[in-house]
């Protein structure tokens, strides 16, 4: 169990605010931390200040009161010592990729590129398109109800092993002047 830090800086139960220079240094340091360390640092500061410390630290550091409360719970439970992993967030969190959620993106992508694909007749694994990723996004978004982003298109191009080739016209007539 975490022992509460003494409130020696308090005058008859009234919390003493830090001076502006210290507040600025705290903000700079706070911004350099990862999210777990931010939560714990805010909790330690709030505990040092005692009554009213959470509200004050919320104001100074710009973090949510619930974040500070979660940090206090982590400190009190001893969860700090058990943290040896390198991950900050749980695996699988965050927004899922558009192409994983909506399978029709890949179908629409392949249908669009069918008319813009060329390749090596001797090696079927070598194929390319003359459309840029931006052009593919634009053409797909004209046909679809839900927009597709550039990142999804780049991942699909890589997945299907497309490379970008610009069509080059050759001038067989030579470079001489016309007569």
DRENGU-142124 format. One record per residue (C-alpha): residue in three letters; chain; z, x, y. Coordinates in steps of 0.2 Angstrom, whole numbers. Each point is the difference from the previous one (the first is absolute). Layout:
+------+-------+-------+-------+-------+
! resn ! chain !     Z !     X !     Y !
+------+-------+-------+-------+-------+
!  ALA !     A !     Z !     X !     Y !
...
+------+-------+-------+-------+-------+
END
This chain:
+------+-------+-------+-------+-------+
! resn ! chain !     Z !     X !     Y !
+------+-------+-------+-------+-------+
!  UNK !     A !     0 !     0 !     0 !
!  UNK !     A !    -5 !     7 !    17 !
!  UNK !     A !    15 !     2 !    12 !
!  UNK !     A !    -3 !    -7 !    17 !
!  UNK !     A !    -1 !    14 !    13 !
!  UNK !     A !    14 !     0 !    13 !
!  UNK !     A !    -3 !    -8 !    17 !
!  UNK !     A !     7 !    14 !    10 !
!  UNK !     A !   -13 !    -2 !    13 !
!  UNK !     A !     6 !   -18 !     3 !
!  UNK !     A !    11 !    -4 !    14 !
!  UNK !     A !    12 !   -14 !    -5 !
!  UNK !     A !   -13 !    -8 !   -12 !
!  UNK !     A !   -14 !     0 !    13 !
!  UNK !     A !   -15 !    10 !    -6 !
!  UNK !     A !    -6 !    14 !    11 !
!  UNK !     A !   -19 !     1 !     3 !
!  UNK !     A !    -9 !    17 !    -2 !
!  UNK !     A !    -7 !     8 !    16 !
!  UNK !     A !   -19 !    -2 !     3 !
!  UNK !     A !    -4 !    18 !    -5 !
!  UNK !     A !     9 !    -2 !   -17 !
!  UNK !     A !    -9 !   -17 !    -3 !
!  UNK !     A !   -17 !     8 !     4 !
!  UNK !     A !     4 !    14 !   -13 !
!  UNK !     A !     5 !   -13 !   -13 !
!  UNK !     A !   -17 !   -10 !     3 !
!  UNK !     A !   -10 !    16 !    -2 !
!  UNK !     A !    10 !     5 !   -16 !
!  UNK !     A !    -1 !   -18 !    -7 !
!  UNK !     A !   -20 !     0 !     2 !
!  UNK !     A !    -1 !    16 !   -10 !
!  UNK !     A !     9 !    -8 !   -16 !
!  UNK !     A !    -8 !   -10 !   -14 !
!  UNK !     A !     5 !   -18 !    -2 !
!  UNK !     A !    15 !     3 !   -12 !
!  UNK !     A !     7 !    14 !    11 !
!  UNK !     A !    -2 !   -11 !    16 !
!  UNK !     A !    10 !   -14 !    -9 !
!  UNK !     A !    14 !    12 !    -5 !
!  UNK !     A !     0 !     9 !    17 !
!  UNK !     A !     2 !   -16 !     9 !
!  UNK !     A !    13 !    -6 !   -12 !
!  UNK !     A !    10 !    16 !     3 !
!  UNK !     A !    -1 !    -2 !    19 !
!  UNK !     A !     5 !   -18 !    -1 !
!  UNK !     A !    15 !     4 !   -11 !
!  UNK !     A !     6 !    14 !    12 !
!  UNK !     A !     0 !   -12 !    14 !
!  UNK !     A !    10 !   -14 !    -9 !
!  UNK !     A !     0 !   -17 !     8 !
!  UNK !     A !   -16 !    -4 !     9 !
!  UNK !     A !    -8 !    16 !    -7 !
!  UNK !     A !   -14 !    -9 !   -10 !
!  UNK !     A !    -6 !   -10 !    16 !
!  UNK !     A !     1 !    15 !    11 !
!  UNK !     A !   -10 !    11 !   -13 !
!  UNK !     A !   -13 !   -14 !    -2 !
!  UNK !     A !    -3 !     1 !    18 !
!  UNK !     A !     0 !    19 !     2 !
!  UNK !     A !   -11 !     4 !   -15 !
!  UNK !     A !   -10 !   -16 !     0 !
!  UNK !     A !     3 !    -4 !   -19 !
!  UNK !     A !     5 !   -17 !    -7 !
!  UNK !     A !    18 !    -5 !    -3 !
!  UNK !     A !    -4 !    -4 !   -18 !
!  UNK !     A !    -7 !    18 !    -2 !
!  UNK !     A !    16 !     7 !     6 !
!  UNK !     A !    10 !   -12 !   -11 !
!  UNK !     A !   -10 !     5 !   -15 !
!  UNK !     A !     3 !    19 !     4 !
!  UNK !     A !    19 !    -4 !     1 !
!  UNK !     A !    -1 !    -8 !   -17 !
!  UNK !     A !    -9 !    15 !    -7 !
!  UNK !     A !    13 !    12 !     7 !
!  UNK !     A !    14 !   -10 !    -7 !
!  UNK !     A !    -7 !    -3 !   -17 !
!  UNK !     A !    -3 !    19 !    -2 !
!  UNK !     A !   -19 !    -3 !    -2 !
!  UNK !     A !    -3 !    15 !    11 !
!  UNK !     A !     4 !    13 !   -13 !
!  UNK !     A !   -11 !    -8 !   -14 !
!  UNK !     A !   -16 !     1 !    11 !
!  UNK !     A !    -9 !    15 !    -7 !
!  UNK !     A !   -17 !    -7 !    -2 !
!  UNK !     A !   -14 !     4 !    12 !
!  UNK !     A !    -7 !   -18 !     3 !
!  UNK !     A !     6 !    -9 !    15 !
!  UNK !     A !    -6 !   -18 !    -5 !
!  UNK !     A !    -1 !    -7 !   -17 !
!  UNK !     A !   -16 !     2 !   -10 !
!  UNK !     A !   -13 !   -15 !     2 !
!  UNK !     A !     6 !    -5 !    17 !
!  UNK !     A !   -12 !    -4 !    14 !
!  UNK !     A !   -16 !   -10 !     1 !
!  UNK !     A !   -11 !     0 !   -14 !
!  UNK !     A !   -18 !     7 !     2 !
!  UNK !     A !   -13 !   -13 !     4 !
!  UNK !     A !   -11 !     4 !   -14 !
!  UNK !     A !    14 !    -2 !   -13 !
!  UNK !     A !     5 !   -17 !     7 !
!  UNK !     A !   -17 !    -7 !     2 !
!  UNK !     A !   -12 !     4 !   -14 !
!  UNK !     A !   -15 !    -7 !     9 !
!  UNK !     A !     0 !    14 !    12 !
!  UNK !     A !    -6 !    12 !   -13 !
!  UNK !     A !   -13 !   -13 !    -7 !
!  UNK !     A !    -7 !    -3 !    18 !
!  UNK !     A !     0 !    19 !     3 !
!  UNK !     A !   -10 !     4 !   -15 !
!  UNK !     A !   -12 !   -15 !     3 !
!  UNK !     A !    -3 !     7 !    18 !
!  UNK !     A !    -3 !    18 !    -6 !
!  UNK !     A !   -12 !    -6 !   -13 !
!  UNK !     A !   -14 !     0 !    13 !
!  UNK !     A !     5 !    16 !     8 !
!  UNK !     A !     3 !    11 !   -15 !
!  UNK !     A !   -10 !    15 !    -6 !
!  UNK !     A !     4 !    13 !   -12 !
!  UNK !     A !    -6 !    15 !   -11 !
!  UNK !     A !   -11 !    -7 !   -15 !
!  UNK !     A !     5 !    14 !   -11 !
!  UNK !     A !    19 !    -3 !     3 !
!  UNK !     A !     6 !   -18 !     2 !
!  UNK !     A !    17 !     6 !     6 !
!  UNK !     A !    -8 !     7 !    16 !
!  UNK !     A !    -3 !   -15 !    12 !
!  UNK !     A !     0 !    -2 !    19 !
!  UNK !     A !    -2 !   -12 !    14 !
!  UNK !     A !    -8 !     1 !    17 !
!  UNK !     A !    13 !   -12 !     7 !
!  UNK !     A !    15 !     8 !     9 !
!  UNK !     A !    17 !    -7 !    -4 !
!  UNK !     A !     1 !    -9 !    17 !
!  UNK !     A !   -17 !    -8 !    -3 !
!  UNK !     A !     6 !    -6 !   -17 !
!  UNK !     A !    16 !    -7 !     8 !
!  UNK !     A !   -10 !    -9 !    13 !
!  UNK !     A !   -13 !    -8 !   -12 !
!  UNK !     A !    14 !    -5 !   -12 !
!  UNK !     A !    10 !    -8 !    14 !
!  UNK !     A !   -15 !   -10 !     5 !
!  UNK !     A !    -1 !    -8 !   -17 !
!  UNK !     A !    19 !    -2 !    -5 !
!  UNK !     A !    13 !   -12 !     7 !
!  UNK !     A !    14 !    13 !    -1 !
!  UNK !     A !    -4 !    17 !     8 !
!  UNK !     A !    -1 !    17 !    -9 !
!  UNK !     A !     7 !    16 !     8 !
!  UNK !     A !    -8 !    17 !     1 !
!  UNK !     A !    13 !     8 !   -12 !
!  UNK !     A !    -3 !   -13 !   -14 !
!  UNK !     A !   -19 !     4 !     1 !
!  UNK !     A !     3 !    19 !     0 !
!  UNK !     A !    11 !    -2 !   -16 !
!  UNK !     A !   -14 !   -11 !    -8 !
!  UNK !     A !   -13 !    13 !     4 !
!  UNK !     A !    11 !    14 !    -8 !
!  UNK !     A !     4 !   -11 !   -15 !
!  UNK !     A !   -18 !    -4 !    -4 !
!  UNK !     A !    -5 !    18 !     4 !
!  UNK !     A !   -12 !    -3 !    15 !
!  UNK !     A !    -5 !    13 !    12 !
!  UNK !     A !    -8 !    -2 !    17 !
!  UNK !     A !   -18 !     6 !     2 !
!  UNK !     A !   -10 !    -3 !    15 !
!  UNK !     A !   -19 !    -4 !    -3 !
!  UNK !     A !   -10 !    14 !     6 !
!  UNK !     A !   -18 !    -3 !     4 !
!  UNK !     A !   -12 !    15 !    -3 !
!  UNK !     A !   -15 !     2 !    11 !
!  UNK !     A !   -14 !     7 !   -12 !
!  UNK !     A !   -13 !     0 !    15 !
!  UNK !     A !     7 !    17 !     6 !
!  UNK !     A !     7 !     4 !    17 !
!  UNK !     A !   -17 !     3 !     9 !
!  UNK !     A !    -6 !   -10 !    14 !
!  UNK !     A !   -12 !   -15 !    -3 !
!  UNK !     A !   -18 !     1 !     5 !
+------+-------+-------+-------+-------+
END
